[in-house]
Amino acid sequence: MSKKDGKKGKEEEGEKEVLSEKRYEKELKKLHCELVKLQRWVVAEGKRIIIVFEGRDAAGKGGVIKRITEQVSPRVFRVIALPAPNEIERTQLYMQRYISHFPSAGQIVIFDRSWYNRAGVEPVMGFCTREETFRFLQQTPMFEQAMAESGVQLIKYWFDVSMDVQERRLKARVTDPRKTWKLSPMDFASFTRWYDYSRARDEMLMATDRDFAPWYIVKADDKKKARLNCISHLLSVIDYKDVPLDLEEFGERDMSDAYDDEASLKDRRLIPERF
């Protein structure tokens, strides 16, 4: 069998092509360039965009948010990851602390988990009543429709990860010192409640998937593919234009008052050069 026939056979059997690191970086660079174009357009046109990322623990939400934001301005792309509400916030309207972070003109706000906590972690873990969740699911479409009518574009992603992959990723956090900060008591408490989360997800999607604020599902077992697929989809649902750059040329340096400005630093507190 030739290599070509072998590749065709794998495709027919449903096996997916492995994404090489080289191709991943190449495609990600292209998407980063488009995100910079998007940024210029959002600022020039005064657009307001909200992107919501939801999904199970270890589904890869943080990874795609990092790749979206690593080459753009944090003043335009703002990431909001709110902690548990404090005593004052618990007395406010539920949506109040989220609305305070909504974008002004020329901004994109990314919610790393959002008001949809009321449809997911809160009911599953017993942090709210069944009545509160029911009321939330009834009211949220009206709330999001009002957002759309005011000119805010809302884009919602659910990252879907399989049971086996989630377990592998969570357990890797225990052994990798770089990832232990991602663990919380909530991760351990929620680990056994897979199907409770599935039912909560299904109910949420049924109640809040609307044409003016649809849910998009991201298959997330392969992190790199999920990142590329999600970012390319994000760019496809925003009707942005390429705003021409108006860059000035660098002039000549003024050398009329030149001096040895490196020598003036030699007696300062220089850090050790270990590398």
JOSULHU-V226470 format. One record per residue. RES is the residue in one letter. OMEGA is omega as a letter, one per 20 degrees, with the letter a starting at -180 (NA if undefined). Layout:
RES:OMEGA  RES:OMEGA
//
This chain:
M:r  S:r  K:r  K:r  D:r  G:r  K:r  K:r  G:r  K:r  E:a  E:a  E:r  G:r  E:a  K:a  E:r  V:a  L:a  S:r  E:a  K:r  R:r  Y:a  E:r  K:a  E:r  L:r  K:r  K:a  L:r  H:r  C:r  E:r  L:r  V:r  K:r  L:a  Q:a  R:a  W:r  V:r  V:a  A:a  E:a  G:a  K:r  R:a  I:r  I:r  I:a  V:r  F:r  E:r  G:a  R:r  D:r  A:r  A:r  G:a  K:a  G:a  G:a  V:r  I:r  K:a  R:r  I:a  T:a  E:a  Q:a  V:a  S:r  P:r  R:r  V:r  F:a  R:r  V:a  I:r  A:a  L:r  P:r  A:a  P:r  N:a  E:r  I:a  E:r  R:r  T:a  Q:r  L:a  Y:a  M:a  Q:a  R:r  Y:a  I:a  S:r  H:a  F:a  P:r  S:a  A:r  G:a  Q:r  I:r  V:r  I:r  F:r  D:a  R:a  S:r  W:r  Y:r  N:a  R:r  A:a  G:a  V:a  E:r  P:a  V:a  M:r  G:a  F:r  C:a  T:r  R:r  E:r  E:r  T:r  F:r  R:r  F:a  L:r  Q:a  Q:a  T:r  P:r  M:r  F:a  E:r  Q:r  A:r  M:a  A:a  E:r  S:r  G:r  V:r  Q:a  L:r  I:a  K:r  Y:r  W:r  F:a  D:a  V:a  S:a  M:a  D:a  V:r  Q:a  E:r  R:a  R:r  L:a  K:r  A:r  R:a  V:a  T:a  D:a  P:r  R:a  K:a  T:r  W:r  K:a  L:r  S:r  P:a  M:a  D:a  F:a  A:a  S:a  F:a  T:a  R:a  W:a  Y:r  D:r  Y:r  S:r  R:r  A:r  R:a  D:r  E:r  M:a  L:a  M:a  A:a  T:r  D:a  R:a  D:a  F:r  A:a  P:r  W:r  Y:a  I:r  V:r  K:a  A:r  D:r  D:a  K:a  K:r  K:r  A:r  R:a  L:a  N:a  C:a  I:r  S:r  H:r  L:r  L:a  S:a  V:r  I:a  D:a  Y:r  K:r  D:r  V:a  P:r  L:r  D:a  L:r  E:r  E:r  F:r  G:r  E:r  R:r  D:a  M:a  S:a  D:a  A:r  Y:a  D:a  D:r  E:a  A:a  S:a  L:a  K:r  D:r  R:a  R:r  L:r  I:r  P:r  E:a  R:a  F:NA
//
